[in-house]
Amino acid sequence: MSEPANVLVVAHQTAATRPLLDAVRERAQLGPSRFHLVVPRQPHGIHKLVDPEEYGEAEARRVLQDALPKLSEAAGHEVSGSIGDAEPLMAIDDAINLGDYDELIISTLPLGVSRWLKLDLVSKARGLGVPVTHVLAASNVEAIA
């Protein structure tokens, strides 16, 4: 029996949306896998300059608390999670350096709304040498209840 694939999932506003849950479910059905969700902090306003590490943490924690049970159900087993750097590429890079990930799933809002797409996050993440799946949420993001 082969080792489970370690899959890093990166999301914030889209962490509990149907497209991401479906992508995790589909990946889990392909074979043994372990999932870890990283939610980058998203400080707002002046806090982006003053102290981006401290601000945005409470919101990211709420996202984790909401998304982890839903992702765990989709995966068929417990999904772990953590809060990442305010810069999403740094959050991914940190996680990859600290863990042993075989794949990456990035969930974003659509083009025109997504700050991550404006930063070209998906292409930059592909440069890290890990296969990347990009999941696109609907423009009116609503978490699954």
C-alpha positions as CSV (number, residue, x, y, z in Angstrom):
1,M,0.0,0.0,0.0
2,S,1.4,3.4,-1.0
3,E,1.8,6.3,1.3
4,P,-1.0,8.9,1.3
5,A,-0.4,12.0,-0.7
6,N,0.0,15.1,1.4
7,V,-2.2,17.9,-0.1
8,L,-1.9,21.5,1.0
9,V,-5.1,23.5,0.6
10,V,-4.9,27.3,0.6
11,A,-8.0,29.4,0.9
12,H,-9.5,32.2,2.9
13,Q,-12.9,33.6,1.8
14,T,-13.5,30.4,-0.2
15,A,-12.5,27.9,2.4
16,A,-16.0,26.5,3.0
17,T,-17.5,26.8,-0.5
18,R,-18.9,24.1,-2.7
19,P,-16.2,24.2,-5.4
20,L,-13.4,23.6,-2.9
21,L,-15.4,21.0,-1.0
22,D,-16.0,19.2,-4.3
23,A,-12.3,19.4,-5.2
24,V,-11.3,17.9,-1.9
25,R,-13.9,15.2,-2.2
26,E,-12.7,14.4,-5.8
27,R,-9.0,14.3,-4.7
28,A,-9.8,12.0,-1.8
29,Q,-11.5,9.6,-4.1
30,L,-8.4,9.4,-6.3
31,G,-6.5,7.6,-3.6
32,P,-5.2,7.9,0.0
33,S,-4.5,11.5,0.9
34,R,-4.0,13.8,3.9
35,F,-5.2,17.4,3.7
36,H,-4.0,20.5,5.5
37,L,-5.7,23.9,5.2
38,V,-3.7,27.1,5.4
39,V,-5.6,30.3,5.8
40,P,-3.5,33.3,5.2
41,R,-4.2,36.3,7.6
42,Q,-5.9,39.2,5.8
43,P,-5.2,42.4,7.8
44,H,-7.3,45.3,6.6
45,G,-6.8,49.1,6.4
46,I,-4.0,50.6,8.4
47,H,-3.2,47.2,10.0
48,K,-1.7,46.1,6.7
49,L,1.1,48.5,7.5
50,V,1.2,48.7,11.3
51,D,1.1,45.0,12.3
52,P,0.0,42.6,9.6
53,E,1.0,39.5,11.7
54,E,-1.3,40.3,14.6
55,Y,-4.3,41.6,12.8
56,G,-6.3,39.3,10.6
57,E,-5.6,36.4,13.0
58,A,-9.1,36.3,14.6
59,E,-10.8,36.3,11.2
60,A,-8.5,33.5,9.9
61,R,-9.2,31.5,13.1
62,R,-13.0,31.9,12.4
63,V,-12.4,30.7,8.8
64,L,-10.6,27.6,10.1
65,Q,-13.3,26.8,12.6
66,D,-16.0,27.0,10.0
67,A,-14.1,25.2,7.2
68,L,-12.3,22.4,8.9
69,P,-15.4,20.3,9.7
70,K,-16.8,20.7,6.2
71,L,-13.5,19.9,4.6
72,S,-13.1,16.9,6.9
73,E,-16.5,15.6,5.8
74,A,-15.6,16.1,2.2
75,A,-12.2,14.3,2.6
76,G,-13.7,11.4,4.6
77,H,-11.3,12.0,7.5
78,E,-10.0,14.8,9.6
79,V,-8.4,17.7,7.9
80,S,-5.8,19.7,9.8
81,G,-5.3,23.5,9.5
82,S,-3.2,26.5,10.4
83,I,-3.0,30.2,9.9
84,G,-0.5,31.5,7.5
85,D,1.4,34.6,6.6
86,A,-0.6,37.6,5.4
87,E,1.1,37.3,2.0
88,P,-0.4,34.1,0.4
89,L,2.7,33.1,-1.5
90,M,4.7,33.3,1.7
91,A,2.0,31.3,3.5
92,I,2.4,28.6,0.8
93,D,6.1,28.7,0.8
94,D,6.3,28.4,4.6
95,A,3.9,25.5,4.6
96,I,5.8,23.6,1.9
97,N,9.1,24.2,3.7
98,L,7.7,23.0,7.0
99,G,5.7,20.1,5.6
100,D,6.2,17.5,3.0
101,Y,3.4,18.3,0.5
102,D,2.9,16.5,-2.8
103,E,0.1,18.6,-4.2
104,L,-1.4,22.1,-3.7
105,I,-5.0,23.2,-4.1
106,I,-5.5,26.9,-4.2
107,S,-9.1,28.3,-3.9
108,T,-9.8,31.8,-5.1
109,L,-12.5,34.2,-5.9
110,P,-13.0,34.9,-9.6
111,L,-10.9,37.2,-11.7
112,G,-11.8,40.8,-11.2
113,V,-12.6,40.1,-7.5
114,S,-9.7,38.0,-6.3
115,R,-6.7,39.8,-4.9
116,W,-4.8,36.5,-5.2
117,L,-5.4,36.3,-8.9
118,K,-4.3,39.9,-9.3
119,L,-1.0,38.9,-7.6
120,D,-0.7,35.9,-10.0
121,L,-0.6,33.6,-7.1
122,V,-1.5,30.4,-9.0
123,S,1.3,30.8,-11.5
124,K,3.8,31.8,-8.8
125,A,2.8,28.8,-6.7
126,R,3.4,26.5,-9.7
127,G,7.0,27.8,-9.7
128,L,7.5,26.1,-6.3
129,G,7.7,22.7,-8.0
130,V,4.5,21.2,-6.6
131,P,1.5,20.3,-8.8
132,V,-1.2,23.0,-8.4
133,T,-4.9,22.7,-8.8
134,H,-6.8,26.0,-9.0
135,V,-10.4,26.0,-7.7
136,L,-12.5,29.0,-8.7
137,A,-15.4,30.0,-6.4
138,A,-18.5,31.8,-7.5
139,S,-18.4,35.6,-7.4
140,N,-21.0,35.7,-4.6
141,V,-19.2,33.5,-2.1
142,E,-21.4,31.9,0.4
143,A,-20.1,29.2,2.8
144,I,-22.0,26.0,2.9
145,A,-24.2,25.9,6.0
